[in-house]
Amino acid sequence: MLAFLPAPLRGVIASVLLGINTVFWCFLLYIPALLKLIPVPIWQKACTRLIILISEAWVKCNSGWMRLTQPTHWDVAGLEGLKYEGWYLVISNHQSWVDIFALQHILTRRIPFLKFFIKKDLIWVPVIGLAWWGLDFPFMTRSTPEQIAKNPALKGKDIEATRKACEKFRTTPVSVMNFIEGTRFTDGKHAKQNSPYTNLLKPKLGGTGFVLSTMGDYLHTMLDVTIYYPEGRPGLWEFMCGKIKRVKVEIERIEIPAEFRGKDPDADEFRLAFKGWMEERWAAKDQKLSEWKNRKA
């Protein structure tokens, strides 16, 4: 443990270790990712499993340098009964880039590897963008209503990306991860949205509903994750410097009602029922976060 070192020095050490770890495992991952282009289903499935093993090794090494450089206490509830072989829908509130490190640190090898919905522009991130492509992460365009009005061809692009990703997700156990707020929480975004929640942005449910429609015969369980930073929303550099003393995470395992699995996501009956169910869950999450803040849990 390097907690005795000054925070900036720990930040530099953690950043260097993250960089070396990422470059090493990503370049190793590129090999099966490119070989997976060979259109033989059994071969592609084998390459996918190898890619996942490499990715899990990357996450485990990240957990290693986190333990080395950071004195963070992880207060986690709800890990009991999770299975590595299976399919999960995972949703969570989203406050910081640290959320991704937290989820991977807690859930890797407890459930199948997390596959995130990410913005299409992130495919150009050096080194790791190509790795996300190799991992079959769904790249989302997230066009604004104004952009769609100018170019109607953009409508439905995200749904199409979700459909293609879900077809690949059927071949190997996977945890489909979605930050359903669609972006990280900030006070500015919260005010602009006029969100009815105190601690959350409004949930965006189109992609999640389509996942359940496409993979309803596989996805029976949802993990509703609530992440809370008692000292306030951290920046990435604060995290690297080991300034986050405690992270509180609660995982609630929920059986997805049959009425939301394998149904037409465009049907009014489905959309209204699913919206009501998820907004009820979001309101409960918001209340939980408020209670934790009030009692400084």
Secondary structure, 3 states (H helix, E strand, C coil): CCCCCCHHHHHHHHHHHHHHHHHHHHHHHHHHHHHCCCCCHHHHHHHHHHHHHHHHHHHHHHHHHHHHHCCCEEEEECCCCCCCCCCEEEEECCCCCHHHHHHHHHHECCECCEEECEEHHHHHCCCHHHHHHHCCCCEECCCCHHHHHHCHHHCCHHHHHHHHHHHHHCCCCCEEEECCCCCCCCHHHHHHHCCCCCCCCCCCCHHHHHHHHHHCCCCCEEEEEEEECCCCCCCHHHHHCCCCCEEEEEEEEEECCHHHCCCCCCCHHHHHHHHHHHHHHHHHHHHHHHHHHHCCC
